[in-house]
């Protein structure tokens, strides 16, 4: 397996990263061999591979750019193809349309979603649609001055884009036209979170009938019933993202539903932890299992690789923690840890 790690690089972020790191990962996930560090990139903070694994896309945090790279079919070596504007400031997340003709990007600070068209060879053509988000802001005097979209995944069928907005305490739904690359707002499907919750990221259950949103500002996890035909989200449960014994400050960050659908996991910056919840298959209620240390400081990203192993990127302690995803109820210690500067995102390709 190949692993691509994005990072922070700037003094503003007090970062130590140099660029995108490419690793070869052994079959058991314990040995990571650095193949390439593509330097000279500013904050390559979210990475996205196409289905064939021959193109990698990268947005540049705190800037207004997206880059496209070719990926060598054997070595995994990256080569820059081109770079274009995202049409806004501080892009933080992106998703590829199902026909791989468009990428949707969340511009966090300029309160917009951009649709960027792709050429047949995977190069970036440019922005073809730009939608601004607006509404009543949340009560947090620093973090909620305006709309702040923080993620924009597609639904499983590719017909809708779901957008948690940290600034407005809302989650928006957009219909997506994959022929023209156009986003159409569906205001009747907008879901409002608790005041000051700060919805950040969303992940879907493998069954397609549930979705889970991690709320950054009040450190909670909200469970939703999800109608895949209409893209309607109906909240039914809110849980704390931190352990019952954490009394300090915290910002929730990442969320991941296990491949089996039996667990939901969230990361916490402050407690520096991973909280594990079991999902009851009879009534879809979440039950707190346990909280374990993230293996470092400021766990911004969490995700499963194609083998079901769990990866946590600890941004401020320069480490990636790899855990066995097959025994989540009893998970206590990592399989291994690797040292990598200021990591914030990981993408995987099978060899």
C-alpha positions in Angstrom: 0.0 0.0 0.0 1.1 3.6 -0.7 0.3 6.3 1.8 0.3 10.0 1.1 0.6 12.4 4.0 -0.4 16.1 3.9 0.9 18.6 6.4 1.2 22.2 7.6 4.3 24.0 6.5 4.0 27.7 7.6 5.2 29.7 10.5 1.7 31.0 11.0 0.7 27.5 11.9 3.9 26.9 13.9 4.5 24.0 11.5 7.5 21.9 10.7 6.2 20.1 7.6 8.0 20.4 4.2 5.4 19.0 1.7 3.6 15.9 0.7 5.3 12.7 1.9 4.9 9.4 0.0 5.4 6.1 1.9 5.4 2.5 1.0 3.6 0.6 3.8 4.3 -3.1 4.5 1.5 -5.7 4.4 1.2 -5.7 8.2 1.1 -1.9 8.4 4.1 -1.7 10.8 6.9 -0.6 8.4 6.7 2.7 6.6 9.4 3.5 4.0 9.7 7.1 2.8 9.8 7.2 -1.0 9.4 10.9 -1.6 8.9 14.2 0.1 7.6 16.7 -2.4 8.8 20.0 -1.0 8.0 23.6 -1.9 4.2 23.3 -1.3 2.4 25.6 1.1 0.1 23.7 3.6 -0.9 20.7 1.5 -3.6 20.1 4.1 -6.2 17.8 2.4 -5.4 15.1 -0.2 -7.6 13.3 -2.6 -6.9 10.4 -5.0 -9.0 9.4 -8.0 -10.2 5.8 -8.3 -7.4 4.7 -10.5 -4.8 6.2 -8.1 -2.9 7.9 -10.9 -4.0 11.5 -9.9 -3.6 13.2 -6.6 -5.3 16.5 -5.7 -4.2 18.8 -2.9 -5.7 22.0 -1.4 -3.4 24.5 0.2 -4.7 25.7 3.6 -4.7 29.4 4.4 -4.3 30.1 0.7 -6.7 30.0 -2.3 -5.2 27.2 -4.4 -5.7 23.6 -5.5 -3.0 21.5 -7.2 -3.1 18.4 -9.4 -0.3 15.8 -9.5 0.3 12.7 -11.5 1.1 9.5 -9.5 3.6 7.1 -10.9 1.9 3.7 -11.4 4.8 1.8 -9.7 6.8 4.1 -7.5 4.0 6.4 -6.4 6.2 9.4 -7.2 4.3 12.7 -7.5 4.8 15.2 -10.3 2.9 18.5 -10.4 0.5 18.9 -13.3 -1.0 22.3 -12.6 -2.5 24.6 -10.0 -5.6 26.8 -10.1 -7.5 29.1 -7.7 -10.4 27.7 -5.6 -12.2 31.0 -5.9 -12.0 31.6 -2.2 -9.9 31.7 1.0 -8.5 28.8 3.1 -9.8 25.7 1.4 -10.2 23.0 4.0 -11.9 20.0 2.3 -12.7 18.6 -1.1 -14.6 15.7 -2.8 -14.5 14.2 -6.3 -17.7 13.8 -8.2 -18.7 10.2 -9.1 -17.9 10.8 -12.8 -14.6 12.3 -11.8 -15.2 15.4 -13.9 -15.5 17.8 -11.0 -14.1 18.5 -7.6 -16.1 20.4 -4.9 -14.1 22.5 -2.4 -15.1 24.1 0.9 -13.5 27.6 1.2 -13.6 28.0 5.0 -12.9 31.7 5.4 -14.7 33.1 2.4 -17.9 31.2 3.1 -18.2 29.5 -0.2 -18.3 26.2 -2.1 -16.4 26.0 -5.4 -16.9 23.5 -8.2 -13.7 23.0 -10.2 -13.8 21.2 -13.6 -11.2 18.6 -14.6 -9.7 18.0 -18.0 -9.8 14.5 -19.5 -6.2 14.0 -18.4 -7.0 15.0 -14.8 -5.6 18.5 -14.9 -7.5 21.3 -13.3 -9.5 23.5 -15.6 -10.8 26.0 -13.1 -13.9 27.1 -11.2 -17.2 26.6 -13.0 -19.6 27.3 -10.1 -19.2 29.3 -6.8 -21.9 29.3 -4.2 -21.8 31.6 -1.1 -23.3 30.4 2.2 -25.0 32.8 4.6 -27.3 32.9 7.5 -27.5 33.7 11.2 -24.2 33.1 12.9 -23.6 31.1 16.0 -22.9 32.6 19.5 -19.2 31.9 19.7 -17.7 35.4 19.6 -14.4 34.3 17.9 -15.1 31.1 15.9 -18.5 32.0 14.5 -18.3 35.5 12.9 -19.6 34.2 9.5 -20.4 31.0 7.6 -17.5 28.5 7.8 -18.1 25.4 5.6 -15.7 22.7 6.8 -16.5 19.6 4.7 -18.5 18.7 1.6 -18.7 14.9 0.9 -20.9 13.5 -1.8 -23.7 11.1 -0.9 -23.2 7.5 -2.0 -25.1 8.0 -5.2 -23.3 11.2 -6.0 -26.5 13.2 -6.3 -26.1 15.4 -3.3 -23.3 17.3 -1.4 -23.6 17.6 2.4 -21.9 20.6 4.0 -21.4 21.0 7.8 -21.0 24.7 8.5 -19.1 25.6 11.7 -20.0 29.2 11.6 -23.7 28.9 11.2 -24.4 25.8 13.3 -26.1 24.3 10.3 -25.6 21.5 7.8 -26.6 22.3 4.3 -27.6 20.0 1.5 -27.0 20.8 -2.2 -28.1 18.8 -5.3 -25.3 18.3 -7.7 -25.5 18.3 -11.5 -22.6 16.1 -12.6 -23.0 17.1 -16.3 -22.6 20.9 -15.8 -20.9 20.9 -12.4 -23.6 23.0 -10.8 -24.7 23.1 -7.1 -28.4 23.8 -6.3 -29.2 24.6 -2.6 -32.0 22.5 -1.0 -33.0 24.9 1.8 -35.8 22.6 3.0 -33.2 20.0 3.9 -31.0 22.3 6.0 -30.5 20.9 9.5 -29.8 23.2 12.5 -27.4 22.1 15.3 -27.4 23.2 18.9 -26.2 26.8 19.3 -22.5 26.9 19.5 -22.0 23.3 18.4 -19.9 24.1 15.3 -20.5 21.2 12.9 -17.2 20.2 11.4 -17.1 16.8 9.6 -19.6 14.1 8.6 -19.3 10.4 7.9 -21.9 7.9 6.7 -22.8 4.5 7.8 -22.1 1.7 5.3 -25.8 0.8 5.3 -26.6 4.3 3.8 -29.3 4.9 6.4 -27.3 6.8 9.1 -24.9 9.7 9.2 -22.8 11.1 12.1 -21.5 14.7 12.5 -18.7 15.7 14.9 -19.3 19.2 16.4 -16.0 21.0 17.0 -17.0 23.8 19.4 -19.1 22.0 22.0 -17.2 18.7 21.6 -20.2 16.6 20.7 -21.2 13.9 18.2 -24.7 14.0 16.6 -26.3 10.9 15.1 -28.8 11.3 12.2 -31.1 9.1 10.3 -30.4 9.6 6.6 -32.8 9.1 3.8 -30.6 8.3 0.8 -33.3 9.1 -1.7 -34.1 12.6 -0.5 -30.8 13.4 1.4 -32.9 14.3 4.4 -31.0 14.3 7.8 -33.1 13.7 10.9 -31.1 14.1 14.2 -31.9 11.6 17.0 -29.0 11.5 19.5 -26.2 13.8 20.8 -23.2 12.4 22.7 -20.1 14.1 24.2 -17.0 13.5 22.1 -14.7 13.5 25.2 -14.5 11.0 28.1 -16.7 11.6 31.1 -13.6 12.5 33.2 -12.2 15.2 30.9 -12.7 18.7 32.5 -10.4 20.8 30.4 -10.7 22.7 27.1 -11.3 20.7 23.9 -12.0 21.0 20.2 -13.4 17.9 18.5 -11.9 17.3 15.1 -12.2 14.1 13.0 -14.8 11.4 12.7 -14.8 7.9 11.2 -17.3 5.2 11.0 -15.7 1.7 11.0 -15.9 -0.3 7.8 -18.1 -2.8 9.7 -20.5 -0.1 10.7 -20.3 -1.3 14.3 -18.4 1.7 15.7 -18.1 5.5 15.4 -14.8 7.2 16.4 -14.0 10.8 17.0 -10.8 12.7 17.8 -10.3 15.4 20.4 -7.8 18.2 20.4 -7.2 19.1 24.0 -8.0 15.8 25.6 -5.8 14.4 22.8 -7.9 11.3 22.5 -10.0 9.0 20.4 -13.5 8.3 21.7 -15.0 5.0 20.6 -18.8 4.5 20.4 -20.6 1.2 19.7 -23.7 1.3 17.5 -26.6 -0.8 18.7 -27.9 -2.6 15.5 -31.4 -2.9 16.9 -32.2 0.8 17.5 -29.1 2.6 16.1 -28.3 4.1 19.5 -24.7 5.1 20.2 -23.2 3.7 23.4 -19.9 5.0 24.8 -17.3 2.3 24.9 -14.0 3.9 26.0 -11.5 6.7 25.2 -7.9 6.1 24.5 -4.9 8.4 24.0 -4.3 9.5 20.4 -0.6 8.8 20.7 0.3 12.4 20.4 -0.8 16.0 20.5 -3.7 17.6 18.5 -5.2 14.6 16.6 -6.7 16.5 13.6 -7.3 13.6 11.2 -8.7 10.1 11.7 -9.3 7.5 9.0 -9.3 3.8 8.0 -7.0 2.4 5.3 -8.2 -0.3 2.8 -7.0 -3.0 5.2 -9.2 -1.7 8.0 -6.3 -0.2 10.1 -7.0 3.1 11.9 -4.7 6.1 11.3 -4.6 9.2 13.5 -2.5 12.3 12.5 -1.2 14.1 15.6 -0.4 17.5 14.1 1.5 19.1 17.0 3.6 16.1 18.0 4.7 15.2 14.5 3.4 11.7 14.6 1.1 9.3 12.8 -0.4 6.6 15.1 -1.6 3.4 13.5 -4.0 1.1 15.3 -5.6 -2.3 14.7 -9.2 -1.6 13.5 -10.4 -5.2 14.0 -10.8 -5.0 17.8 -12.1 -1.5 18.5 -14.0 -2.5 21.7 -10.7 -3.5 23.4 -8.3 -1.1 21.6 -5.8 0.3 24.0 -2.4 0.6 22.2 -1.1 1.3 18.7 0.4 -1.1 16.3 3.1 1.4 15.6 3.8 5.1 15.3 5.8 6.9 12.6 7.5 10.3 12.9 6.3 12.8 10.3 6.2 16.6 10.6 2.9 18.4 11.3 0.6 15.8 9.7 -3.0 16.7 9.0 -4.3 14.3 6.4 -3.6 10.8 4.9 -4.7 9.2 1.6 -4.1 5.6 0.6 -3.6 3.6 -2.6 -3.3 -0.1 -2.9 -0.2 -1.3 -4.8 
